[in-house]
Amino acid sequence: MTRDAPAETDTIFAPASGFGRAAICVVRLSGPGTRRVLDALAGGTPAPRRLALRTLRDPQSGEALDRALVVFFPAPHSFTGEDQAELHIHGGLATRTGVLEALSRLPGCRAAEPGEFTRRAFLGGRMDLTAVEGLADLIEAQTQAQRRQALRQLEGGLGALAEAWRGRLVETQALIEAALDFSDEGDVATSVEAQAAERIAALAAEIGAALADAGRGERLREGFVVVLAGPPNAGKSTLMNALARRDVAIVSAVPGTTRDAIEVALDLGGLPVTLIDTAGLRETQDAIEAAGVARTRARIAGADLVVWLDPVDAPAPPDAGGATPVLHVAAKVDLADATPSGALALSAATGRGIADLLAAIEARARAAIGDGGDAVVTRARHRIALEVAHEALLRAAGALAAGDTELAAEDVRLAARSVGAIAGRVDVEDVLDALFGAFCIGK
C-alpha cells in the first residue's frame, strides 16, 4: 500500500519506555535528520541494526550525558519507513532529562506528539489502519483474549480480508461496466451480468457472515459486562468485595446504602469482565435512592449478564433483565435453614459458591465473546463500513435482477469504497486524529 509521504519534515523524538526510575530508558528518533542527530549526540551513526556503545554528549557544551547503546534503522526498513534510531540510556531522571533537553536544542528536532511514530508508519504505507488499531488495542490489552485479538488484527487479520474483498468488488465493478459497454450485444451483456451477479451474491454472503457475530470483537475489546442486581440487602456489595478481593463497596445492614454503580475489572480465564454493583431495586420515596434505582435499571438494560441475588429465593422480577440474560443466585445461604432450589447457592461471607459463580460467569462470557481468535470485526467503525457495503451489495443484486445495470454499478462502487475505508484507503481523515491522539507518546 502506497500513500503520500508524511508532510512533517522534522525529526521527532520521545521516550518509548515508562516514566519513573528504571534500569533502562529507550528514546526513539525518526525523521530525515536522524543521522545528523546521531552525529551530533553520539559521535557518529553506527552500522545499521547493530547496537553500539557510545558516549552521548551535549552538542553545545560537550559535556558527557551518558554511556548508552545506540542502534540505527535506515529508511525504508524501519517502523516508520523513515531513518530511525533508538538510544538505550540509563533510566534515571537526571539522565533522561539531560538527553531529552539536548535533543530538543538540535535544529529540526522536536518532541513527538502522541502516536506520531505510528502515524508516520501509516502515512508512509508501513501499516494499514486496521493494523494501527490492532497496535493500539495490543498496548491497551489487559487479558490474554484481548491480546490474542489485538495481535491477530495487528498481523493483518482484518486488513488482508478487507483488501481481498475490495479487490473482488473492483473486479465485479469492472464486469458490470463491461456489460454496459456491450449492452448492444445481448448475449455478451447477459453472460457478463450473470458472472457479476454470482460474485455479488458470494461477497454479500461473506460480509453478512462476518457481521452475524453478535458483536463478539467489540464486546471483547470493551469487556463482558456483568451487573449485580437484586433487592436491597441481598448481599450484592458483600459479593462485589469478595469477587474483587478488596473492599470496593460499602457494606451496611441499612437498606439502600448503595446509591451509585461501582465498577471493577476482572480477568476470568483470560477474558475481560466488568463487574458492576448497583443500588437495590425497590420502590422508594427517597429522591437520591430513586435516582440510584433508575441508574440500576439502565445498567441492567445495557448489561451482557445480570446476576440476580435474593437472600430467600431467586426469582427475577418482571423487569429485572428484559432481553438481558439473568443468572439466578440464592445469596446468604449460610443464614438460611434450607438451601433454595433452582438457583446457584452462595454465601459471600463464607466463600461458599464463589468458585461456582465465577465459573458460570466465565462460561457465559466465553460463549458470548469467544477467546479472541476468530472475531473479524473489532470496532464500531468496521461494523458500520461493512453494513454499508452489505446493504449496497443487496441493492446491487436487486438492481441487476431488475435490469438496472447502471444502478448496480454504482452500488458496487459504493461497496468497494466502504470496504476500502476499513484499511484506510479512503475516507479516514476524520478517524486519524482521534485514533493517534489516544496513543501514548513514543508510539
N, C-alpha and C positions, 0 to 999 in steps of 0.2 A: 504494500500500500504506500503510495507516494503522496505527500502533501507539500504545501508550500513550506519553505524553511522558516524557522521561528523569526519573528520580526526583531526580537531582542538581540542586541549585539554586545551587551555587557557580559562579562564573566561573573558568574554568581557563585556564592559560597555559603555554606551553612553546616553546623554540626549535624551529623546524621545519627548520633547516639544520644542516649538520655542525658539530662542535665543532673547536676549534683556531682559530688566527688566520686570518681571511678578510676580504675586502673588505666583505662584507655578511652580516649575520645576520638572519634573519627570525624574529620572535617572534609566535606566533599566540595569540589570545584567543578564547574562546567562552563564552557564557552570558548570563544576564539582566542582569548588571551591566556589560556591555561598554561601554555608553555612559558609565556613571559612571566607569569606569576611564579612558576617554579624556579625559573632562572633567578628572579629577584629574591625569593624567600629561602629556597633550598639549594642555591648554588648550581642549578642546572636541572635539566629534565632527565630522569632515569630512563633506562631501556623500557619499552612498552611491556606492561603487565608483569613487571618484576619489582618486588619490594626492595627498596634501597634505604640503608640507614644514612640519614643526613642530619646535619645541624641546621636548624631553622634560625634565621637571623632577621631582625628588624631591618628592612631595606633602608630606612632613614638613618638610624643610629648605628647599625651594625652590631647591636647587642644580640647575644645568643638568647633565643627564646626557649628552645627545647632540642633534645635529641629525639628524632622521630623517624618512623618508617614512612616512606613516600612511594606511591605507585601511580603510574600514568597510563591512561587508556586513550589511545589516539582515535580520532574520528575515522570512519563512521562506526567502529566496532566498540561502542560504549553504550551504557544505559540510555543516555540522552541522544546519541548519534553525533554529539559534538566531542571535541577534545575534552577529556575529563580526568580528574585526579583525586586522590584521597591522601590526606595527611593523618597518620595514626600517631597522635600525640598523647602525652600523659594527661590523665583526666582531672588534674587539679584545677580549681577555679582560676588561679592566677595564670597558669599556663594557657588554658583555653582562652581567657580574656586577652592575653598578650598576643596570641596568634591571630585571633579574630580581629583585633584592632589593627594589627599590621596589615592584614588583608584589606580591610576597609579603606586604608590610606592609599592603596595602589590605584593608579588611574584605570578607569574602565572596569573596576572590580567592585561589586556591591553584594550586600546580604540578600539571600534568596527570599522570595515570598513563599507562603505555604503552598506546597505542591508544585513548585515551579520546575523542579528537576523532572518530575513525571510529566508535567505539561509540555516541556520541551521534547521529551521522548515521544509523546503523542503527536505533536505538531511535526516532528521530524520523521514520522512514519515508523518509529520503532515499536509502537504499541497501538492497537485499536482501542476504541472507547470501552468495550466490554472488558478488555484486559486491564485497563486503568481502574475500572470499577472493581474488578476482582482483586487488584492490588490493595485498593482502599479497604475492601472487606477483609482481606487477609491481615492487614495491620490491626483492624478492629476485632478480629475473631477472638471469642472468649471460650469457645468449646471446640472439641475435635470435629464435630459435624460441621460447624461453621467454617473451620479451617479447610476441611475437605472440599466444601462447596466453593469457597473463595479460590482455592488453588486450582480447581478444575476450570473455573472461569478465567483465571489469570493465564492458564496454559492454552486457552483458546477454545474451550468447550462451546460456548455460545457464539463467539466471534466467527469461528470456522463454519458453524452451521448456518448462521445468518448470511455469511458471504456465499455459501453454496446455494442457499435459497435465492439470493439476489441474482446470482449468475443464471440460474434456471428461469427466473422471471424475465430477465433481459432477453434470453433466447426465445421465450414464449412470446414476448412482445414483438420480436423480430418476425416470428411466424405469422402473427396476426397482421402485421404491416405488409408482409409478403402477400397474404390473402387479399388485402386491399389493393395491392399493386396488380394482382392477377384477377381482379373482380370480373373482368370481361371474359375470362376463361373459366367457365363454370366448374369443370371437373377439377382443375388445379386448385381453385379457391376452396372448394368443398373439402378436398383432401387435406389442405394445409390447416383449415379451420378445425377439422376433426383432430389433427395432431395437437393443435393448441388447446382444444377442449380437454383432451386427455391429460395434458400437462397441468392445466389449471385445476382439474379435479384432484390430481395427485398432490399438488402443492397445498391446496386448501385442506386436504385431509391431514397432511403432515403438520401444518401450522395449527390446525384445530386440535390435534392430539397434544401438541406442546402446551396449548392454552388450557386443556382439560386436566390440569394437575392440582386443582383446589388451592392454588397459591402456595404450594409447598416451599418453593425457593424463597419467596418474600417472607413467609412465616418463619423460616429457619433463620434468616438474617435478623429478624426483629425479636424472635423468641416466642415460644409457645406460652400463651397467657392463661394462667390458672387463677380463678377468683375463689377465695374462701368466703362462703356466704352462709346465712342462716339467721335464726332469731337472736336477739341479744342474749349474752351469757351462754352461748352454745359452746364456747371454748375455742373460738376462731383465733384470738390473739395468742392464747397459750400454744395452740398448734403452730401458728406462724413462728413463734420464738423457737419451738422445738425443731421445726424444719430448717430454719435459718441458722440454728445452733448459736444464737446470741439473742439478747433482749432488744428487739427492734420495735415491739409493740407494747403498750401499757396494758397490764392485766389487772382487772379490778372486778369485784363482785357487784359493783354498781352497774345496772343495765345502761347501755347507751354510751359507754366510755369512749369507744372508737367512733370518731366523727368523720375522719377523712381516710382515704385509701393509703395504705403503706405498701410499698413495693420492695421485693427482694429478688435478686437474680440468682438462680440456682443452675448448677451443671448436673444433669441427671443422665448418666451413661453417655456423656459427650454431647447431650442435647441441651440447648439453651431454654430454660423455663423461667418465666417471670411470674412470681407468686404475689398475689395481691390480697391483703387483709382489708376487709370492708366493714362498714357500720352494719349492725344488726337490723334486719328487716322487721319493722313493726309500724303500726300507726302511732303517731306521736304529735303532741301539740307544741313540743319544743322546736322552735324555728331552726336552730343550729343542727339539732339531731335530724330534723326533717330534711335539711339540705344534705346531710351525710347519707341518709337513706336514698335520696334521689341520685346521688353520685354512685351508690352501690348498684342501683338498677341500671345505670348507664354502663358501669363496668361489666356487669353481667351480660348485657347485650353485646358487648364487644369482645367477650372472652372466647377462648378456644375450648375451655372446660370450666365448669362450675363444680367445686367440691362443696356440697351442701351438708352442713353439720346440724344435728339436732341432738340434744342430750338425752332425749327419751326415745324417740323413734326417728326415722329418716325419710319422711315423705317430703317431696319437693312441693312447695306451694304453687298455685296455678301460674304465677308469673316469675317463678324462680329462674328458669332457664330459657323458656321460649324455644327458639331454634338452637340454643346452645346446649351441647351435651352436659348432662348432670351426673356426677358420681356421688351416690348417697353414702354418708358416713354417720354411724351412730357414735357420738362422742361421749366422753366422760363415763365409759362403761365401768370404770373402777368404782363409781359411786352407785351403780345400778344393781338391783337384786338379781336381774337376769340379763343376758345378752340379747338385744333385739335381733330379730331375723330380717333377712332381706337387705342388709346393709353391711358395709365394712365396719367391724367393731374396732374402736380406737380409744386410747387414753393417752393424751399428750403428757399427762403428769407422770405416768409410769413408763411410757415408751411403747406400750402395747399397740400393735397395729401400725406403727410409724413406717416400718420397712415395707409392709404390705401396701400402704398408701403410696409411698414413693414409687414402688414397682408398678402400681396401677397408673399413676400419672405418667411415668416414663413410657409405659406401653401405649397409652393414648397419644403421647407426643410423637413417638416413633411412627405410629400408624398415620398421623396427620402430616408430619413434616419430613419423614424419612431420615436418612443418615448423612445427607449432603452429597451423595454420589450420583444422583440421577436427575435432579431438577434442571431444566433448561432456562426457565425464566426466574430471575432472582431479584428484579426490581420492577416497580410500577412502570417505569419508563419502557422497559422491554415489553411488558404486557400490553400497554397502550399501542405501541408500534405494531405488534403482531395482531392485535384485534383490528386495527385499521386495515392491515394487509389482508387479513382473513375475510373481512366484510367486502373489501374491494374485489377479491377473487370470486366470492359468491355472486356478486353483481356481474362480474365479467362472464362467469359461466351462464348466467341467465341471459345476458345480452347476446352472447354467441348463439344460444339456443333460439333466441327470437330474431336472429339475423341482423342485429345491430352491431356489426363488426367494429365500427369506429368507437362506439361506447366501450366495447370490450377492451380495445387497445388502450384507451385512457385509464380504465380501471386497473389493468395490469401494470401500466406505468406507475400509477399511484401506489400499488402494492410493492413494486420494486423500490420506489423511493422510500417508503416507510420502513421496509426491511433494511435498506441501506443505512438508515439513521441509527440503527441499533449499534453497528460497529463504528459509527462516527463518520460515515462517508458524506452525509448531507444533513442539514438542518439540526446541528448540535450546538450552535454558538450559545444558545441560552442555557445549555447544560453545563458548559465548561467552568464558568466562574464559580458556581455553587459546588461543583464536584471537586475541583482542585483546591478551593478555599477550605474544604474540610480536611485536607491532608495536613499532616504535621510538617513543620519546617524541616528541610533537609531531605524530603522525599519527593 
